[in-house]
Amino acid sequence: MPAENAKPENIATTVAEISERVAVLVRDEIELATAEVKMKVTKLARGLAIGAAAGVFGIFAFIYLLSTAAWGLNSALGSVWEGFLIVLVALVILTVAGGLFAYRLLKVGAPMPTQAIGEAQKIRATMTAKPDRPTLTAESESKD
C-alpha cells in the first residue's frame, strides 16, 4: 500500500504505468486469439478440402455400385431395362424417405440460445436494479 503522504506525481505515474500494462496485456491477448483462430481455420479448411475430395470419390463409387447392381439384376432377370428400373425405384424410395426424415428434423426452426438469453436478462436486471437500501448523501449526513 502506498504511504498516505505519497506524491500525486508518483500516483499518476503508477496509474499511467498500470494503464499501459493493461493495454499491452489486452493487445497480446488479442494477438494470441487471432493466431489461435487462424490456426484453427487453416486446419478446418484443410479438413473440408479433404472431405470434399472424399465426397467426390464417394459419389463416383456410388454410381459404379448402382451400375453394378443394375447389370447384376440384368444377368439374373435376363432384361437390361428391368435391372435399371429396379435400381431406379429403390433410389426414388430412398430419396423420398430421406427427404421426409430431413424435413421432420428441420421443421423445428432455428435454434435459440434460450439459456444464454435468460442469463443475459438476469444480468441486465441485476445491473439496472436500484439498491434496496438508501444511499448516504451529503445532505443526509449533515442533518445528523
KAJO-V581640 format. One record per residue. N is the residue number from 0. RES is the residue in one small letter. SS is DSSP state (~ for helix, > for strand, _ for the rest). OMEGA is omega in whole degrees, 0 to 359 (* if undefined). NEAR is the number of other ideal C-beta (glycine too) atoms within 12 Angstrom. Layout:
# KAJO-V581640
n=N res=RES ss=SS omega=OMEGA near=NEAR
n=N res=RES ss=SS omega=OMEGA near=NEAR
This chain:
# KAJO-V581640
n=0 res=m ss=_ omega=179 near=4
n=1 res=p ss=_ omega=177 near=12
n=2 res=a ss=_ omega=183 near=8
n=3 res=e ss=_ omega=181 near=7
n=4 res=n ss=_ omega=180 near=8
n=5 res=a ss=_ omega=181 near=14
n=6 res=k ss=_ omega=179 near=12
n=7 res=p ss=~ omega=179 near=11
n=8 res=e ss=~ omega=180 near=10
n=9 res=n ss=~ omega=179 near=14
n=10 res=i ss=~ omega=179 near=16
n=11 res=a ss=~ omega=178 near=13
n=12 res=t ss=~ omega=179 near=15
n=13 res=t ss=~ omega=179 near=16
n=14 res=v ss=~ omega=179 near=16
n=15 res=a ss=~ omega=179 near=14
n=16 res=e ss=~ omega=178 near=14
n=17 res=i ss=~ omega=179 near=14
n=18 res=s ss=~ omega=179 near=14
n=19 res=e ss=~ omega=179 near=14
n=20 res=r ss=~ omega=178 near=14
n=21 res=v ss=~ omega=179 near=14
n=22 res=a ss=~ omega=178 near=14
n=23 res=v ss=~ omega=179 near=14
n=24 res=l ss=~ omega=179 near=14
n=25 res=v ss=~ omega=178 near=14
n=26 res=r ss=~ omega=179 near=14
n=27 res=d ss=~ omega=178 near=14
n=28 res=e ss=~ omega=178 near=14
n=29 res=i ss=~ omega=177 near=14
n=30 res=e ss=~ omega=179 near=14
n=31 res=l ss=~ omega=179 near=14
n=32 res=a ss=~ omega=179 near=14
n=33 res=t ss=~ omega=180 near=14
n=34 res=a ss=~ omega=180 near=14
n=35 res=e ss=~ omega=180 near=14
n=36 res=v ss=~ omega=178 near=14
n=37 res=k ss=~ omega=181 near=14
n=38 res=m ss=~ omega=180 near=14
n=39 res=k ss=~ omega=179 near=14
n=40 res=v ss=~ omega=178 near=14
n=41 res=t ss=~ omega=179 near=14
n=42 res=k ss=~ omega=179 near=14
n=43 res=l ss=~ omega=179 near=14
n=44 res=a ss=~ omega=177 near=14
n=45 res=r ss=~ omega=179 near=14
n=46 res=g ss=~ omega=179 near=14
n=47 res=l ss=~ omega=179 near=14
n=48 res=a ss=~ omega=179 near=14
n=49 res=i ss=~ omega=177 near=14
n=50 res=g ss=~ omega=178 near=14
n=51 res=a ss=~ omega=178 near=14
n=52 res=a ss=~ omega=178 near=14
n=53 res=a ss=~ omega=177 near=14
n=54 res=g ss=~ omega=178 near=14
n=55 res=v ss=~ omega=178 near=14
n=56 res=f ss=~ omega=178 near=14
n=57 res=g ss=~ omega=178 near=14
n=58 res=i ss=~ omega=178 near=14
n=59 res=f ss=~ omega=179 near=14
n=60 res=a ss=~ omega=179 near=14
n=61 res=f ss=~ omega=178 near=17
n=62 res=i ss=~ omega=179 near=16
n=63 res=y ss=~ omega=177 near=14
n=64 res=l ss=~ omega=179 near=17
n=65 res=l ss=~ omega=178 near=22
n=66 res=s ss=~ omega=178 near=19
n=67 res=t ss=~ omega=179 near=17
n=68 res=a ss=~ omega=180 near=22
n=69 res=a ss=~ omega=179 near=27
n=70 res=w ss=~ omega=176 near=20
n=71 res=g ss=~ omega=176 near=18
n=72 res=l ss=~ omega=177 near=24
n=73 res=n ss=~ omega=180 near=20
n=74 res=s ss=~ omega=182 near=14
n=75 res=a ss=~ omega=185 near=14
n=76 res=l ss=~ omega=180 near=17
n=77 res=g ss=_ omega=180 near=10
n=78 res=s ss=_ omega=183 near=15
n=79 res=v ss=~ omega=186 near=18
n=80 res=w ss=~ omega=179 near=14
n=81 res=e ss=~ omega=178 near=19
n=82 res=g ss=~ omega=179 near=24
n=83 res=f ss=~ omega=177 near=22
n=84 res=l ss=~ omega=179 near=18
n=85 res=i ss=~ omega=178 near=23
n=86 res=v ss=~ omega=178 near=27
n=87 res=l ss=~ omega=180 near=19
n=88 res=v ss=~ omega=178 near=16
n=89 res=a ss=~ omega=179 near=19
n=90 res=l ss=~ omega=179 near=20
n=91 res=v ss=~ omega=179 near=14
n=92 res=i ss=~ omega=178 near=14
n=93 res=l ss=~ omega=179 near=16
n=94 res=t ss=~ omega=180 near=14
n=95 res=v ss=~ omega=180 near=14
n=96 res=a ss=~ omega=178 near=14
n=97 res=g ss=~ omega=178 near=14
n=98 res=g ss=~ omega=178 near=14
n=99 res=l ss=~ omega=179 near=14
n=100 res=f ss=~ omega=179 near=13
n=101 res=a ss=~ omega=179 near=13
n=102 res=y ss=~ omega=180 near=12
n=103 res=r ss=~ omega=179 near=11
n=104 res=l ss=~ omega=186 near=11
n=105 res=l ss=~ omega=184 near=12
n=106 res=k ss=_ omega=177 near=10
n=107 res=v ss=_ omega=176 near=10
n=108 res=g ss=_ omega=182 near=7
n=109 res=a ss=_ omega=179 near=8
n=110 res=p ss=_ omega=179 near=10
n=111 res=m ss=_ omega=178 near=10
n=112 res=p ss=_ omega=187 near=11
n=113 res=t ss=~ omega=180 near=11
n=114 res=q ss=~ omega=180 near=11
n=115 res=a ss=~ omega=178 near=12
n=116 res=i ss=~ omega=178 near=13
n=117 res=g ss=~ omega=179 near=13
n=118 res=e ss=~ omega=178 near=13
n=119 res=a ss=~ omega=178 near=14
n=120 res=q ss=~ omega=178 near=15
n=121 res=k ss=~ omega=180 near=14
n=122 res=i ss=~ omega=179 near=13
n=123 res=r ss=~ omega=179 near=12
n=124 res=a ss=~ omega=180 near=12
n=125 res=t ss=~ omega=183 near=12
n=126 res=m ss=~ omega=182 near=11
n=127 res=t ss=~ omega=181 near=10
n=128 res=a ss=_ omega=178 near=10
n=129 res=k ss=_ omega=181 near=10
n=130 res=p ss=_ omega=180 near=10
n=131 res=d ss=_ omega=183 near=6
n=132 res=r ss=_ omega=180 near=6
n=133 res=p ss=_ omega=179 near=9
n=134 res=t ss=_ omega=179 near=11
n=135 res=l ss=_ omega=176 near=12
n=136 res=t ss=_ omega=180 near=10
n=137 res=a ss=~ omega=181 near=9
n=138 res=e ss=~ omega=183 near=10
n=139 res=s ss=~ omega=177 near=10
n=140 res=e ss=~ omega=182 near=9
n=141 res=s ss=~ omega=179 near=8
n=142 res=k ss=~ omega=182 near=8
n=143 res=d ss=_ omega=* near=8
